[in-house]
């Protein structure tokens, strides 16, 4: 039996956006996440040594990116992909998460603003994530300067991109030291609408409604990202369906107990471990999807996120 929902988080849930797929549009989802980020303006962002906007190479052209540094010395480099269901989210909505990642790992964090659906459908976001990672690795001296300590990280849809980019890097012979997958999407087969596919992951029913992210909203996100439901079988959006997970970078996988994505995230952690990938799993007891962004309000959320980032830091420091 898990611990009950964190009471602080329970009070926050009614104020969180992206809860009604019947009225949500891509632009309203983007505006809502931007407004949520703006509502924290009175709280000073975690301080880093420097923040610089630049561009990295995407699959079809330049992508906006933001580089966070906590020192000028040689350090790990982390390519970070924001969440938001592939559709929403951007450099601004995940600014605080990127800052905390830099502060708590000592890495240069490069937050990448990949192309989003419905303007660019699958596999556009994946292709941008892989192209950006390859570009950063090829120009590592402009970032952390240590080719043996490069990692990928992301939350939710960003965790999905980090996981699939890690597979693509392995297949391309690009060495990664670690991957941080925060409540990642790992199996989109059936677009969260197929009863048989959903039955594989009981959390999709247990947490279908009432805990911020709902199964119906995930169905909405997947429907916007995938132009064809059959694309959900592709490992580039469903890494749990990859032919092999062997020889992937060590992984930190985080889930939240009160999250419809909990069981597919846990299944991915178990599949990585079964493939002899060094894996640290954080179950996120008493927490909801999105808790990495709730650390200012919830001590439980802050502590769980800090533990995960500490594990990620250890993997990065170990290097290849």
ABEGO torsion letter per residue (X at the ends): XBBBBBAAAAAAAAABBGABAAABBAAAAAAAAAAAAAAAAABBBBBBABBBBBBBBBAAEBBBBBBBBABABBBBBBBBBBBGGGABEBAAAAAAAAAAAAAAAGBBBBBBBBBBOAABBOAAAAAAAAAAAAAAAAAAAABAGBAABBBBBBBEAAAAAAAAAAAAAAAAGBBBABBBBBGBBABABGGGABAAAAAABAAAAAAABGAGBBAAAAAAAAAAABABAAAAABAAABAAABABABGBBBBBBBBBABBAAAAAAAAAAAAAAAAGBBBBBBAGBGBBBGAAAAAAABAAAAAAAAAAAAAAAAAAAAEX
